[in-house]
Amino acid sequence: MLVIADGNNLAWAAFHSLGRAMGAETREQHVRATLLGLSQSIIGTVARGGAPFEPTAQMSFDPDPRFPPVTKLAVVFDEGRPLRRRQIWPAYQTGREGQSSFLDNEPYVLEAISQFSEAALGCLPITILRGENTEADDLAATLTLREPGPVRIVSSDRDFLQLVDARVSVFAFVKKLLIDDSNFEDEVLPRPKGGPPVVFPRDRFVDYRALSGDSSDDLPGVPGVGTLTAAKLLAAHPVEAYLDSPQLVAEALGRANRKVEEAFRSGEAATVIERNRSLMDLRLAAKRYPDLGPYRRRGEWDEAGFRGWLKQLRAGRLDPDGAVAVMAGIAAAG
């Protein structure tokens, strides 16, 4: 199984959880806490089949019988700013950049990522993908779609859920939840209070996201449409039906919704959906990367170097022999 770790996602989680646990105050302490948490999480994904360890937990390297062994490991990182998407929607992901909690702490996270990448490429059988002003989501999706075997993506980013199928699963580490083909509807789709999830065809999931928008990316949806309304619309008809016949909105929702119907009637919904599809559809984004070579760097397995790095990390919760064994397994696999 190929495990793809969302490096920035894990690094920020490490910054907050381990930085707080270690009482980090200085720049050096913040960088060290982030580097330690990121490194432990990445190494943990191998032992646990894509479920990273809690940065503050004691690590066990006993194989998890629920998951197939990891034979390939890739980590993807953002670099710079998402310029392509901002050409389409200038406000894309700008909200976080106006927050002091992001701007003040980003240098610590980026320094930890740089140190991790340099050390990991020097001693681990790992692939790291990143590119200037390129989003990690796009690189991860491209790698996922071209991998013939099973893939597990480790990220709390909901954008990856559109890739879940019989071959691809997502470990949402913040919720400690593995999402795959068997539980997708129960864990991902919205439900009315006290009711079952509103199920619609899986190939409409990108449109579900396009209709409802994504506040975490500063991306609005169609006026009046939240996740539950979007699901109800798509359970009844594909989105094109409402673009052609706005009166179908009332039928699908079981009541009149003048705001939503007017958005479809006026053409505003069509504009929003087209824009959001171009921003959210990872299969579409993957077509922009016919060759991942310029973004890919591969590490070489060096047991002595890895042991030296672990000692330098002073990772008291890491069993060096266990960590070496799981990384040696990846090296042997391929």
N, C-alpha and C positions, 0 to 999 in steps of 0.2 A: 504494500500500500504506500502511495505517495502522501506525505503530510506536507501541507503548505501552511506556514505560519504567517499571520499578518503581523509583521514585526513592529510597526508603529503602534498598533493596537495593544500588543503585549507590552511594549516599552512604556507606554503611558499608564497602563494598569500597574506595572511594576513601580513606576515613579510614585504613584499615589499610595499603593498598599505598603510596599516595603519601605518607602521613604518615611511614611508615617510611623511604621513599626520600629524603624531604626532611629527615629528622632532626628532626621537629617535637617541641618540648618545651613551649612556652608555649601558652596558650589561643589567642592570635592565630595562631600557627603551625599549630595543629591545624585551626582553622576555615579558614584559607587553603588548606591542603593538601586538605581535604575538598571545599571549594568548587571548587578548580581541577580535581580529579579528577572530580567530578560533572559539571561543565560540559563538560570534554573528552569524557567518556563520552556525554553526551546529544548533543552536536554530532556525535560520531563515529557514532552510530546512523544519522544521516541519510545520511552519505557511504557507509556500508557496509551499508545495507539491514537494519539491526537488529542488527549485530554491533559493539558498542562497542569503541573502541580501548583498548589497555592504557594506563592512566594514565601510565606511565613511558615509553611508546614514542613515536617520532617519527611524526607523523600525515601521512598522504597522503590527499588528497581525490579521487583518481582513482576514478571509479565502479567498483563491484565488479560485473562482468558476470554473476555467479551470481545476483544478486538483482534484483527489480524496483525501480524508483526509489521512494523514500519520498515520498508526496504529503501525508501528514498525520502530525503528531507530537503525542503526548500523554504527559504524565508524571503518574503517580499517587503520592500520598504518604499515609502513615499520619498520623493526628493524634490525640494522646491515647492512650487505652488501649482495648482491644477489649471494651467493656462488654457488648455484646449476647451475645457468645460466653461471657463469664464468668458471665452469668446462667444459662447452660446447664451450664457446666463451670468452676467457680471457679478451678481451677488452670491454666486455659488461658494459655499464654505467660508464666507467672509465674516460671519458672526463671531466665530471663535477667535479670529485675529484681532477683534476689538476688545477682547477680554484680557485683563492683566494676568489672570491665572494661566492663560495660554502663553502670552508673549513673554512673561517673566520666566517661565519654566521650560519653554521650548529649547533654549540652548543646552540645558542639562540633558534633556532627552536625546537631542541630536548628537551630543558628545558621547553619550553612552552607546548609541547606535553605531557611531563610527568606531569606537573601541571594540564593540562586540564583533563587527564585521571584520576588522583587521585581525583580531585574535582567532575567530572561527575559521576564516579562510586559510589561516596558517596551519591548522591542525585537525580540522573536522571534515568528514565526507559530506559536505553540505553545498547546496547551490543557493547563492544570494542573487536576487534580481532587484535592480533599481535603475532608474534613469532620470536625467534632469527634467524637472517639471512634468514628471510622469507619475500617475497614481498607482499605488500598489494593487488596488482592486483590478485594474486592467491587466497587469502582468499576471496576477494570480489566476484570473479568469482564462487568459490565453493558455497558460500552462495546464490548467484543469481540463480545458476542452481538447487539448492535444494529447493528453495522457490516456492510453488505452485501458489501463487498469483502474482499480479503486482509488479514490482521492478523498482525503479528509482535510477540510479547510478549518484552521483554528482562528476564529475571529468572532467578535461581538457585533460586527458590521452586518446589518440586515441586508445590504445589497447582495451578499453572497447567497442568500436563500433562493434566489432565482435559479441557481445552478443545481440545487438538490434534485437528485433522481436516484435510480437504482444503483448507480455507480458512485455518486458524489454525496458526501455528507458534510455537515458543518458542526463543529463543536463551539457553541456559544459559551465561552469560558466564564463570562461574568455571571450568567445564570447557571453555570455548571450543567449545561444541557446539550446532549447530542441530538441533532436534528437530522433525520434521514427520511427515506421514502415511507417508512412505516408509521411515523408519528407526525409527519409534516402538517397534516390538516389540523390535528389536535393542538399542536404547539405553536403554529404560525398564523393560522387564519383567525380572523376576529369572530366573536360570537356575541349575540345579544345577551343581556344580563340573565344568567341562569339557564341559557339555552345552548344548543350544540353549535359548533362552528358553522359559518356560512361557507359552503364549499362551492368552488367554481373550477373550471378546467385549469390544470396547472399551466398550460401554455398561455394563459391570460395573466400570469402573475406580474409580469413587467407592466402591463396595463393597470393592474391593481395598484402598483406603486406609483405609476404615472398619474392616475386619477387622484390619489390621496396625498401625494407629495411626500417630502421628507424634511421635517423641521431641523433635523440635525445637520443637514446640508444647506439649510436656508433656501429650500426649494418648495415653493407653494404648489398645491394641487389645484384641481378645478374648484371654483367657489362653491361652497356648500357640501363638498364631498369629503368625508372622512373615511377611515378604513372600513367601517361597517357598511356605509352607503356604497362604497366602491365594490365591496364583495357582493352585496345584493344585486347591484347592476350587472356585474359580470357573471353571476350565477344564472341570470335570466338570458342574457344576450352578450355577444361580443361587443366591444366598445363602438365598432363601426356602425352597429345598428342604431345607436343613439345619435350618432352624428348625422345619419340619414333621416331618422324619425324620432325627434326629441320627445314626442308624446309617449314613447315607450317607457320613459322614466317613471311616470306614475304607476304604470302597470307593474314594473319591476319592484318598486318600493312599496306597493300596496297603498299608496296615498299620494296626493299631489305634493310636489316639491318645486315651487315656482322658481326658486333660485337656481337649482340644478338644471331644470328644464330650460331656463333662459340662457344659461351658460352654453348648453348644447345648441340652442336655436340661434344664438348670436354669433357663433363661431369661436367664442372665447375658449370653450372646452377643446376644440380641435387644435387651437394654437398651443394651449398648455400641454395637451397630450403629446403632440409632436415634439415639443421642446423637451419634455421630461423623458420621453422614450430615448431621445438622442443622448441624454445625460445619464440615464439609469441602466440602459440595456447593455449588460456586460458581454453578451454574445456579439453584439454590434461593435462594441469597443475592441474586442479581440481581433476583429478583422483588420485593425490598423497595425497589427504587429505580425506580419508574415514571417519575420525572423526575430527570435528572442536573443540571438547571439550578442548584439550590442549591449544588452541589458544584463547579461548573465555572467556571473563569476563562480567558478567552482573551487572548492577547497580540496585539499589532499589529506588523507588520514595520516596522522603522526601521533602515535600513542604517547611517546615521551613528551612531545610538545603539548598535548592535551593535558597530561598529568601536571605539567608545569603551570599551565594556565589555571587549572583548578586550584592549585596551591596559591597562586597569585590572587585569585578571586577571594580566597579565604571563605569559601562556601561551606560553612559548618554543617549545613543540612544535606550536603551532597556526599554520598558514599563514592569515593573515587573509583573503586573497583567496579561498582555497579554502573557508574557512568561510562567508564571505559568499555565495559562489556556491551552496552546497548549501542554505542557508537561504532564499535568494532563490527557489530552485526550488520549495520548499514554498509560499512565499507566492504564487508565480505559479500553482501548481496549485489553489489554492483558497481 
